[in-house]
Amino acid sequence: MSDRVALVTGSSRGIGRAIAEALGQVGWRVVVNYNNAQTAANEVLDALGRAGSTGVAVQANVSCEDGRARLVQAAEQLGTLELLVNNAGMAPRQRVDLLDVSEDSYDEVLDVNLKGPFFLTQAVARKMVELSKSNPSSRPKIVNIGSVSAYTSSTNRGEYCISKAGLSMMTTLFADYLAKWGINVYEVRPGIIATDMTSAVKEKYDSMIAGGLTPICRWGTPDDVARAVVALAQDSLPFSTGEVINVDGGFHIRRL
């Protein structure tokens, strides 16, 4: 096991959990971030141990400055922070008409899905720049977990769509800025993935997928997303940065 550390936000369940466990299987130490689900986070640590890796569970809300600071501190104590995966995210607590979106809902979703990742990336990028200067052979990376909602309108959850569109531009900005230090930044953009977040609309998407919504006619899984993140973490795309990796069953293809 190396001392390479991956910080994966929102990694106690769903896509984040799959990413954390997949990274552990290829030798990464992992900071497992949770907000409320401590038991689930401990289960991820157990899975890391079974894979011959290790990690630490950290309770933190990425929308809060002190939470972000705890995550960075834990990563540095665990080893060399070489990978940040901005995965933590939330849907609005209620889907409502676009004309009825409240400021509270807008602020909550944007704080978790965009403000938190931006300022966590800023803090981690400072550390990664220092690492790259002291060790030019290092290849730190940042991966943002986006969504097809970055370009697909859902007028009953507009704040979520806006947050993911912003995250996509955030990827571009940091990719541009950090390239001179050899730090690549990517967006992995999932489509319809079977998680807790999509469970409430399962019947709707079952019908749409069966009707040909996506060329690959099935739900995506958290493991599908995790495989893409592992490929990036293992430096499989060294001459790419600012790239969007679609994990969406071909949803992005325009068809007649």
C-alpha positions in Angstrom: 0.0 0.0 0.0 1.3 3.4 -0.9 0.9 6.6 1.1 -1.3 8.2 -1.6 -4.4 9.7 -0.1 -7.7 10.3 -1.8 -10.2 12.7 -0.2 -13.7 11.6 -1.4 -16.6 13.8 -0.2 -19.9 12.3 0.5 -18.4 8.8 0.5 -20.5 6.9 3.1 -23.1 5.8 0.5 -24.1 5.7 -3.1 -21.6 6.9 -5.8 -19.2 8.2 -3.2 -19.0 4.9 -1.4 -18.4 3.0 -4.6 -15.6 5.4 -5.5 -13.9 5.2 -2.1 -14.0 1.4 -2.1 -12.8 1.1 -5.6 -9.8 3.4 -4.9 -9.0 1.3 -1.8 -8.8 -1.8 -4.1 -6.0 -0.2 -6.1 -4.0 0.9 -3.1 -5.2 4.4 -2.2 -5.7 5.5 1.3 -9.1 7.2 1.6 -10.6 10.0 3.7 -14.2 8.8 4.0 -16.5 11.9 4.4 -19.9 11.6 5.9 -22.5 14.1 7.2 -24.8 12.0 9.3 -24.3 8.3 8.4 -21.4 7.4 10.7 -22.3 3.7 10.7 -22.2 3.6 6.9 -18.9 5.4 6.9 -17.4 2.8 9.3 -18.6 0.1 6.9 -16.6 1.7 4.1 -13.5 1.7 6.4 -14.1 -2.0 6.9 -14.2 -2.6 3.2 -11.0 -0.6 2.8 -9.3 -2.8 5.4 -10.5 -6.0 3.6 -9.0 -4.7 0.4 -5.6 -4.2 2.1 -5.9 -0.4 2.3 -6.8 2.0 5.1 -8.7 5.2 5.7 -10.3 7.5 8.2 -13.9 8.7 8.6 -14.5 12.4 9.0 -17.8 14.0 9.8 -18.0 17.3 7.8 -20.5 19.3 5.9 -18.6 20.6 2.8 -20.7 23.8 2.8 -19.0 24.8 6.1 -15.5 26.2 6.3 -14.6 24.3 9.5 -15.8 21.1 7.9 -13.6 21.6 4.9 -10.6 22.3 7.1 -11.1 19.1 9.0 -11.2 17.1 5.8 -7.9 18.6 4.5 -6.2 18.1 7.9 -7.3 14.5 8.1 -6.0 13.8 4.6 -2.6 15.3 5.4 -2.4 13.2 8.6 -3.2 10.1 6.6 -0.5 10.5 3.9 0.2 12.5 0.8 -3.0 14.1 -0.6 -2.9 13.4 -4.3 -6.6 13.1 -5.2 -9.7 15.1 -4.5 -13.1 13.7 -5.5 -15.8 16.3 -5.1 -18.8 13.9 -4.9 -21.0 15.2 -2.1 -24.2 16.7 -3.3 -27.9 17.0 -2.6 -31.1 17.4 -4.5 -33.6 20.0 -3.3 -35.6 18.7 -0.4 -38.8 19.2 -2.4 -39.3 19.3 -6.2 -41.3 22.4 -6.9 -42.3 24.5 -9.8 -39.5 26.8 -11.0 -41.6 29.9 -10.1 -41.9 28.6 -6.5 -38.3 27.9 -5.7 -37.5 29.4 -2.3 -34.2 31.3 -1.5 -33.6 28.8 1.4 -33.7 25.8 -1.0 -31.6 27.6 -3.6 -29.0 28.6 -1.0 -28.9 25.1 0.6 -28.4 23.3 -2.7 -25.9 25.7 -4.1 -23.9 25.8 -0.8 -23.5 22.0 -0.8 -23.2 21.4 -4.6 -21.1 24.3 -5.7 -19.8 26.6 -3.0 -18.5 23.8 -0.9 -16.7 22.0 -3.8 -15.2 25.4 -5.0 -13.7 26.3 -1.7 -12.6 22.8 -0.8 -10.9 22.6 -4.2 -9.2 25.9 -3.6 -7.8 24.7 -0.3 -6.7 21.3 -1.7 -5.2 23.0 -4.8 -2.9 25.0 -2.6 -1.6 21.9 -1.0 -1.2 20.2 -4.4 0.7 23.1 -5.9 3.1 22.8 -2.9 3.5 19.1 -3.6 4.1 19.6 -7.3 6.8 22.2 -6.6 8.6 19.9 -4.1 8.1 16.7 -6.1 7.7 17.4 -9.8 7.1 13.7 -10.5 3.9 13.7 -8.5 0.6 13.8 -10.5 -2.1 15.2 -8.2 -5.6 15.2 -9.6 -9.1 16.6 -8.9 -12.2 14.9 -10.1 -15.6 16.6 -9.9 -18.7 14.4 -10.0 -21.2 16.3 -12.1 -24.5 15.4 -13.7 -26.3 15.4 -17.0 -28.4 18.0 -15.2 -25.6 20.4 -16.1 -27.2 20.7 -19.5 -30.6 19.0 -19.2 -33.5 21.1 -17.9 -35.6 19.8 -15.0 -37.9 22.7 -14.2 -39.0 21.1 -10.9 -35.5 21.1 -9.5 -33.9 24.2 -11.1 -31.5 24.8 -8.2 -29.9 21.4 -8.7 -29.4 22.0 -12.5 -27.9 25.4 -11.8 -25.5 23.9 -9.3 -24.3 21.2 -11.7 -23.8 23.7 -14.5 -21.7 25.8 -12.2 -19.6 22.8 -11.2 -18.9 22.1 -14.8 -17.5 25.6 -15.3 -15.6 25.2 -12.0 -13.9 22.2 -13.6 -12.8 24.3 -16.6 -11.5 27.1 -14.4 -9.4 24.9 -12.1 -8.2 22.8 -15.1 -6.9 25.9 -16.8 -5.3 27.4 -13.7 -3.6 24.3 -12.3 -2.2 22.8 -15.6 1.1 24.7 -15.2 1.8 22.7 -12.1 0.9 19.3 -13.7 -2.4 19.1 -11.8 -5.2 17.7 -14.0 -8.8 18.4 -13.3 -11.7 16.4 -14.7 -15.5 16.1 -14.5 -17.1 12.7 -14.4 -20.7 13.3 -15.5 -23.1 10.5 -14.5 -26.5 10.0 -16.1 -29.4 8.0 -14.5 -27.7 6.1 -11.7 -29.4 3.8 -9.2 -28.9 5.5 -5.8 -31.0 6.8 -2.9 -31.3 10.1 -4.7 -33.1 8.5 -7.7 -35.1 5.9 -5.8 -38.1 8.2 -5.5 -38.4 8.4 -9.3 -37.6 4.8 -10.1 -40.8 4.0 -11.9 -40.6 7.1 -14.1 -37.0 6.3 -15.2 -37.7 2.6 -15.6 -40.4 3.5 -18.2 -38.2 6.1 -19.9 -35.2 3.7 -20.2 -37.4 0.9 -21.5 -38.7 3.4 -24.1 -35.2 4.1 -25.4 -34.1 7.2 -23.4 -30.5 5.9 -23.5 -28.7 3.9 -26.2 -27.4 1.6 -23.5 -30.7 0.4 -22.2 -30.2 0.1 -18.4 -29.8 2.0 -15.2 -26.2 3.1 -14.4 -24.7 1.9 -11.2 -22.4 3.6 -8.7 -19.7 1.1 -9.8 -19.9 2.5 -13.3 -19.0 5.9 -12.0 -16.3 4.5 -9.7 -14.5 2.8 -12.6 -14.2 6.1 -14.4 -12.8 7.8 -11.4 -10.3 5.0 -10.8 -9.1 5.3 -14.4 -8.4 9.0 -13.9 -6.8 8.5 -10.5 -4.4 5.9 -12.0 -3.3 8.5 -14.6 -5.0 6.8 -17.6 -5.6 10.2 -19.3 -2.3 12.1 -18.7 -2.7 14.4 -21.7 -6.2 15.5 -20.9 -7.5 18.1 -18.5 -10.8 19.9 -18.2 -12.3 16.9 -19.9 -15.9 15.7 -19.3 -16.2 11.9 -19.0 -19.8 10.9 -19.6 -21.0 7.9 -17.7 -24.6 8.1 -18.9 -25.3 5.2 -21.2 -25.0 7.5 -24.2 -27.7 9.9 -22.9 -25.6 12.8 -24.3 -25.9 11.6 -27.9 -28.3 13.6 -29.9 -30.5 11.3 -32.0 -33.2 11.7 -34.6 
